[in-house]
Amino acid sequence: MFLAMNRFKVKLGSEADFETVWRERDSHLRTVPGFKSFHLLRGPTKDDHTLYASHSEWASRADFEAWTRSEAFRKAHGSAGANKPLYLGHPEVELFESVLAQSVEDQAA
């Protein structure tokens, strides 16, 4: 399992607009090989921003990297620049490979 995250510092007062952008965009992920799930997470609020993280789960790093070179990726990110006024700085990308996995299903076995 491979996890890709982007952290966004959203300007105070822009949270609803930021969430609307994500709700209404076509991510083009459902048909991408290796894609497992996506979540947009809201974190703590600081003096000048609210922290958000986008979190996508992939079957492998290779699947994620193939997506970043695909037409689906270009379509999903085509209007990203128009949203820059909503956040401070650039999104911070973080990539993780699974080294241990546990789930409720594991406990039932």
PADO-416291 format. One line per 2 residues: number of its first residue (from 1); their letters; for each residue x negated, y, z of N, C-alpha, C, O. Coordinates in pm, 1 decimal, padded with zeros to 6 digits. Each point is the difference from the previous one (the first is absolute). Layout:
REM residues N
NUM> a> X/Y/Z/X/Y/Z/X/Y/Z/X/Y/Z; ...
END
This chain:
REM residues 109
1> mf> -00084.4/-00117.6/00000.0/00084.4/00117.6/00000.0/-00088.9/00123.8/00000.0/-00103.6/00003.6/00066.3; 00145.4/00097.1/-00141.2/-00073.9/00125.0/-00012.4/00096.3/00114.4/00027.7/00114.5/-00002.2/-00045.1
3> la> -00161.3/00102.5/00119.8/00083.1/00112.4/00039.5/-00063.9/00130.0/-00048.2/-00118.4/00024.3/00023.2; 00198.1/00059.0/-00090.7/-00045.6/00132.3/-00043.5/00084.3/00104.7/00071.5/00122.9/-00007.3/00000.9
5> mn> -00190.6/00104.8/00058.8/00070.0/00105.4/00072.5/-00049.1/00136.4/-00046.0/-00117.7/00017.8/-00031.2; 00208.6/00077.1/00027.4/-00032.6/00140.1/-00021.5/00056.6/00076.0/00118.4/00115.8/-00018.6/00037.4
7> rf> -00197.6/00104.1/00021.3/00045.0/00083.1/00111.6/00016.1/00143.0/-00049.4/-00088.4/00055.4/-00065.3; 00203.8/00003.3/00098.2/00033.7/00135.8/-00042.8/00025.4/00087.1/00122.2/00070.3/-00041.0/00092.3
9> kv> -00126.9/00160.4/-00091.6/00030.5/00099.4/00102.4/00101.8/00095.4/-00061.7/-00035.8/00090.4/-00075.4; 00163.1/-00111.8/00108.5/00109.1/00076.8/-00059.5/00023.2/00126.7/00081.8/00012.9/-00004.2/00122.4
11> kl> -00008.0/00117.1/-00193.4/00019.5/00128.7/00067.0/00130.2/00000.3/00078.9/00101.3/-00053.4/-00045.0; -00105.4/00113.6/00162.2/00120.2/00011.3/00081.6/00109.9/00069.7/-00079.6/-00023.4/00102.0/-00064.8
13> gs> 00142.8/-00158.7/00071.0/00112.8/00053.8/-00074.8/00016.4/-00061.9/-00137.6/00102.1/00021.6/-00065.3; -00201.8/-00099.1/00019.2/00006.2/-00063.2/-00132.4/00030.4/-00149.2/00007.5/00000.0/-00068.2/-00102.5
15> ea> 00025.7/00017.1/00222.0/00019.5/-00143.9/00017.2/00116.7/-00054.6/-00082.5/-00013.9/-00102.5/-00066.7; 00128.0/00169.9/00070.9/00117.7/-00048.9/-00073.3/-00026.9/-00002.5/-00150.4/00037.6/-00095.6/-00067.8
17> df> -00102.3/00199.4/00015.5/-00032.8/00003.8/-00142.8/-00097.9/-00111.7/-00036.3/00015.2/-00064.9/-00103.5; -00114.0/00043.1/00187.5/-00098.6/-00105.9/-00023.6/00068.8/-00136.8/-00004.6/-00026.5/-00079.6/-00090.1
19> et> 00113.3/00052.4/00185.5/00071.3/-00128.0/00002.4/00091.1/-00014.8/-00121.7/00012.7/-00109.4/-00055.0; 00050.3/00217.9/00013.2/00086.4/-00005.1/-00117.9/-00080.1/-00035.9/-00124.9/00046.3/-00078.6/-00082.6
21> vw> -00164.6/00134.7/00068.3/-00086.3/-00033.4/-00114.4/-00021.8/-00150.5/-00006.0/00011.4/-00060.1/-00106.8; -00042.3/-00000.7/00219.4/-00027.6/-00143.9/00002.5/00126.5/-00082.5/-00022.8/-00004.5/-00102.3/-00068.3
23> re> 00116.6/00145.5/00124.5/00125.8/-00073.9/-00018.1/00047.5/00001.1/-00144.9/00054.6/-00098.8/-00049.1; -00075.8/00210.8/-00018.5/00056.5/00017.9/-00133.1/-00094.5/-00037.2/-00114.3/00043.5/-00006.1/-00115.0
25> rd> -00169.9/-00018.6/00143.0/-00093.2/-00032.3/-00108.3/00012.6/-00146.2/-00038.5/00035.4/-00084.9/00081.8; -00064.6/00057.4/-00206.5/-00005.5/-00138.4/-00046.8/-00143.6/-00045.4/00015.4/-00087.9/00046.9/-00072.3
27> sh> 00062.9/-00137.0/00164.9/-00136.6/-00044.2/00028.3/-00052.5/-00097.7/-00104.7/-00121.1/-00019.1/-00011.2; 00210.5/-00043.1/-00065.4/-00038.0/-00099.1/-00101.5/-00072.3/-00119.6/00062.8/-00074.4/-00069.3/-00069.4
29> lr> 00094.3/00043.9/00197.0/-00072.2/-00108.6/00068.3/00068.8/-00135.6/-00012.0/-00068.2/-00102.5/-00000.5; 00197.0/00098.8/-00008.9/00073.3/-00126.7/00005.6/-00043.8/-00102.0/-00105.7/00012.4/-00120.6/00021.9
31> tv> -00062.4/00167.1/-00134.1/-00038.7/-00091.4/-00107.6/-00150.8/-00023.8/-00007.2/-00047.2/-00070.2/-00089.4; -00028.4/00127.7/00182.3/-00145.8/-00011.0/-00004.1/-00044.9/-00131.0/00064.1/00037.6/-00029.0/00113.6
33> pg> -00117.4/-00050.4/-00184.6/-00049.3/-00126.3/00057.0/-00078.1/00022.6/00129.6/-00086.3/00087.5/00007.2; 00117.5/-00166.7/00093.5/-00070.2/00006.3/00127.3/00057.1/00096.7/00101.3/-00040.5/-00002.4/00116.2
35> fk> 00134.0/00088.2/-00157.0/00060.7/00094.5/00094.4/00091.3/-00075.9/00095.5/00079.7/-00083.5/-00042.7; -00091.6/00113.1/00174.0/00082.1/-00065.9/00101.8/00101.3/00093.7/00065.8/00118.4/-00033.0/00008.2
37> sf> -00163.8/00149.6/00038.9/00092.0/00090.8/00067.8/-00058.9/00139.8/00008.5/-00119.8/00020.8/-00019.4; 00208.7/00075.7/00049.3/-00039.9/00139.5/00017.6/00076.3/00057.9/00118.7/00116.8/-00031.9/00021.8
39> hl> -00184.6/00117.4/00054.4/00063.8/00072.9/00109.9/-00055.3/00141.7/00002.6/-00118.4/00021.7/-00025.6; 00204.5/00074.5/00056.6/-00044.0/00135.4/00029.6/00024.5/00020.1/00148.5/00112.3/-00015.7/00048.0
41> lr> -00217.2/00050.4/00023.9/00005.5/00010.5/00145.4/-00021.2/00144.6/00044.6/-00088.4/00069.4/-00050.3; 00171.0/-00025.2/00145.6/-00016.8/00132.6/00059.4/-00069.3/-00017.4/00133.7/00039.5/-00083.0/00081.8
43> gp> -00144.0/00162.9/-00060.6/-00076.6/-00008.1/00123.9/00019.9/00122.0/00087.1/00103.9/00065.7/-00006.7; -00203.1/-00035.1/00088.3/00013.1/00110.9/00094.7/-00003.7/00136.3/-00068.1/-00055.3/00016.4/-00108.8
45> tk> 00115.9/00080.1/00176.3/-00003.5/00139.2/-00044.0/-00105.7/00073.8/00080.9/-00005.5/-00010.8/00122.5; -00078.1/00085.8/-00193.4/-00105.4/00080.9/00062.2/00038.0/00147.7/-00014.2/00112.7/00032.1/-00037.7
47> dd> -00206.1/00056.4/00067.6/00028.1/00144.2/-00005.6/00037.0/00048.6/-00139.9/00084.3/00088.6/-00014.1; -00146.6/-00145.8/-00090.3/00022.2/00051.6/-00135.0/00049.8/-00103.8/-00100.9/00019.1/00032.3/-00117.2
49> ht> 00002.3/-00156.8/00161.6/00043.7/-00102.8/-00095.8/00063.8/-00119.8/00070.8/-00013.5/-00017.7/00121.0; 00083.2/-00063.5/-00200.6/00048.0/-00130.6/00043.7/-00075.6/-00103.5/-00082.8/-00011.2/00013.4/-00121.8
51> ly> -00039.7/-00114.9/00187.1/-00077.1/-00103.2/-00067.8/00092.7/-00104.0/-00061.3/00091.6/-00048.3/00066.6; -00114.3/00013.8/-00191.5/00071.7/-00106.9/-00069.5/-00102.3/-00097.5/-00056.1/-00113.8/00037.2/-00028.7
53> as> 00155.4/-00161.9/00013.3/-00083.8/-00099.7/-00067.0/00086.4/-00079.4/-00096.9/00108.1/-00046.9/00035.5; -00156.9/00032.4/-00158.2/00063.5/-00093.8/-00092.4/-00080.4/-00128.8/00011.1/-00122.6/00002.5/00011.3
55> hs> 00192.6/-00113.8/-00014.7/-00059.5/-00130.0/00033.1/00051.0/-00100.8/-00101.7/00119.0/-00031.6/-00001.1; -00207.3/-00019.5/-00084.8/00043.1/-00101.8/-00096.2/-00079.3/-00128.0/00022.8/-00121.2/00002.1/00021.0
57> ew> 00193.2/-00113.0/-00025.6/-00060.0/-00131.6/00022.5/-00010.0/-00071.7/-00134.2/00093.5/00000.9/-00080.0; -00208.0/-00062.5/00057.5/-00030.5/-00068.0/-00125.7/-00049.9/-00141.5/00027.9/-00052.4/-00027.8/00107.8
59> as> 00068.7/-00060.0/-00203.8/-00049.4/-00137.4/00014.0/-00152.7/-00001.5/00007.5/-00058.3/-00083.9/00068.8; -00006.5/00176.9/-00139.7/-00146.8/00002.5/-00000.5/-00050.7/00138.6/-00038.0/00074.4/00082.4/-00053.2
61> ra> -00201.0/-00058.4/00081.1/-00065.3/00124.9/-00042.4/00002.9/00010.1/-00152.7/00022.0/00108.0/-00054.9; -00044.0/-00219.8/-00012.8/00000.6/00000.0/-00146.7/00135.3/00045.7/-00054.6/00005.3/00074.8/-00097.7
63> df> 00104.1/-00119.2/00160.2/00133.7/00043.8/-00043.6/00015.8/00150.8/00018.4/00050.3/00068.8/-00088.9; -00092.9/-00018.0/00203.7/00008.6/00144.3/00025.8/-00082.5/00077.7/-00101.9/00048.3/00097.8/-00057.1
65> ea> -00172.1/-00140.3/00034.1/-00087.4/00070.8/-00093.1/00055.2/-00004.0/-00142.6/-00010.9/00098.1/-00073.6; 00069.5/-00210.4/00034.9/00061.3/-00008.6/-00133.3/00114.6/00100.4/-00011.0/00017.3/00063.8/-00103.9
67> wt> 00060.9/-00049.8/00211.1/00109.7/00097.4/-00000.7/-00053.0/00141.5/-00018.7/00060.0/00078.9/-00073.0; -00173.0/-00044.9/00138.6/-00052.5/00137.0/-00009.4/-00047.3/00033.1/-00141.8/-00019.2/00117.2/-00032.7
69> rs> 00000.5/-00217.5/-00050.5/-00041.1/00022.0/-00139.1/00116.7/-00017.0/-00098.4/-00020.0/00003.3/-00121.4; 00140.0/-00021.3/00173.6/00115.5/-00033.0/-00084.7/00082.5/00121.6/-00040.3/-00012.8/00108.5/00056.9
71> ea> 00096.8/-00130.0/-00155.9/00095.3/00102.3/-00042.9/00101.6/00028.1/00112.2/00044.2/00113.8/00016.5; -00007.6/-00216.5/00059.6/00093.1/00018.2/00112.5/-00057.5/00099.2/00101.4/00073.0/00083.9/00052.8
73> fr> -00202.2/-00093.1/-00025.7/-00066.2/00092.1/00093.0/00005.6/00142.5/-00055.2/00033.3/00093.3/00073.0; -00065.3/-00076.3/-00200.2/00002.6/00133.3/-00060.9/00140.1/00060.0/00005.6/00015.7/00118.8/00027.9
75> ka> 00085.4/-00200.0/-00054.1/00137.6/00049.2/00005.5/00038.9/00039.7/00142.2/00062.5/00104.0/00020.7; -00098.8/-00185.8/00076.2/00037.6/00026.4/00139.4/-00066.7/00125.7/00054.6/00056.8/00067.8/00085.6
77> hg> -00176.1/-00036.2/-00133.9/-00075.3/00113.6/00052.0/-00000.6/00120.5/-00093.8/-00072.8/00096.3/00023.8; 00152.2/-00100.8/-00128.8/00000.5/00105.3/-00100.7/00031.5/00138.9/00051.6/-00054.1/00097.9/-00051.3
79> sa> 00140.3/-00086.6/00151.6/00038.2/00132.2/00051.1/-00057.1/00027.5/00139.0/00046.1/00091.1/00068.7; -00145.3/-00168.7/-00027.0/-00055.0/00014.2/00135.7/-00054.3/00139.8/00026.9/00014.3/00050.6/00111.3
81> ga> -00075.4/00011.9/-00209.0/-00057.6/00132.8/00019.6/00102.7/00105.9/00037.0/-00032.8/00096.7/00068.7; 00155.4/-00113.8/-00113.0/00105.4/00096.7/00029.8/00036.5/00001.2/00148.0/00061.9/00095.2/00047.7
83> nk> -00099.5/-00200.0/00025.2/00036.4/-00011.1/00141.4/-00108.5/00051.2/00095.1/00020.0/-00000.1/00121.5; -00133.1/00043.2/-00174.2/-00110.3/00046.0/00085.2/00038.0/00110.2/00097.8/-00054.3/00003.8/00110.4
85> pl> 00146.6/00086.8/-00147.0/00036.4/00104.0/00097.8/00063.7/-00055.8/00128.0/00011.6/00072.1/00099.1; 00029.5/-00198.7/-00100.1/00065.6/-00058.2/00117.4/-00099.1/-00045.8/00106.8/00038.5/-00017.1/00115.6
87> yl> -00165.6/-00003.3/-00152.1/-00093.4/-00053.1/00100.0/-00132.3/00075.9/00003.0/-00034.5/00074.0/-00092.1; -00037.4/-00095.3/00200.8/-00129.4/00064.1/00022.1/-00110.5/-00091.8/-00052.5/-00001.6/-00119.2/00030.6
89> gh> -00088.8/00173.8/-00108.1/-00112.6/-00078.6/-00049.2/00042.6/-00108.5/-00096.6/00108.9/00004.1/-00057.2; -00197.2/-00101.4/00040.2/00025.2/-00113.0/-00089.2/00044.9/-00121.1/00080.7/-00038.3/-00014.0/00116.2
91> pe> 00119.2/-00074.0/-00176.0/00033.0/-00125.2/00069.2/-00128.7/-00079.3/00026.3/-00093.3/00002.7/-00080.3; 00090.0/-00072.4/00192.6/-00115.6/-00082.2/00035.6/00033.3/-00145.9/-00028.9/00091.5/-00056.4/00059.8
93> ve> -00165.6/-00003.8/-00150.9/00022.7/-00139.1/-00038.4/-00077.3/-00091.8/00094.1/-00116.8/00024.5/00030.1; 00183.2/-00130.2/00016.1/-00062.2/-00101.6/00084.3/00038.7/-00136.2/-00054.9/00118.0/-00025.5/-00023.9
95> lf> -00215.9/-00062.6/00003.5/00023.0/-00132.2/-00057.9/-00045.3/-00107.0/00097.6/-00107.2/00010.4/00059.4; 00190.3/-00114.9/-00042.8/-00027.2/-00103.8/00098.9/00023.7/-00139.4/-00057.7/00094.9/-00021.6/-00075.4
97> es> -00181.8/-00072.2/00111.3/00020.9/-00140.5/-00034.2/00032.9/-00075.3/00127.9/-00061.0/00023.5/00104.3; 00157.4/-00113.6/-00112.8/00043.5/-00075.4/00116.8/-00107.8/-00098.8/00044.7/-00058.8/-00071.1/-00081.5
99> vl> 00034.4/00068.2/00211.8/-00091.0/-00098.4/00057.8/00072.9/-00092.2/00097.3/-00054.4/-00102.5/00041.0; 00178.7/00138.7/-00003.7/00081.9/-00080.7/00088.8/00146.3/00037.7/-00024.8/00033.0/00118.0/-00012.0
101> aq> 00052.8/-00216.9/00004.6/00143.3/00025.7/-00018.9/00079.1/-00084.5/00098.2/-00026.8/-00119.1/00015.7; 00123.5/00180.0/00049.9/00091.5/-00069.5/00090.6/00139.9/00052.0/-00025.3/00017.8/00117.2/-00033.1
103> sv> 00080.4/-00201.9/00048.0/00138.2/00042.8/-00021.0/00094.2/-00078.8/00089.2/-00040.4/-00098.0/00062.7; 00164.6/00140.0/-00056.8/00101.3/-00069.6/00077.0/00016.1/-00142.6/-00052.3/00020.0/-00093.2/00077.9
105> ed> -00028.7/00076.5/-00209.5/00011.8/-00133.3/-00059.8/-00109.2/-00095.2/00052.0/00024.0/-00119.8/00014.8; -00143.2/00173.3/00012.5/-00108.6/-00082.9/00053.1/00037.0/-00058.1/00135.9/-00038.8/-00112.5/00031.5
107> qa> 00113.2/00187.4/00049.3/00037.2/-00044.6/00133.7/00106.1/-00110.5/-00003.4/00007.9/-00081.3/00092.2; 00073.0/00078.2/-00197.6/00106.5/-00099.9/-00010.3/-00054.5/-00136.7/-00041.0/00065.8/-00101.7/00022.3
109> a> -00182.2/00098.0/-00080.4/-00056.6/-00126.3/-00049.9/-00054.3/-00087.0/00111.9/-00050.7/-00109.2/-00025.8
END
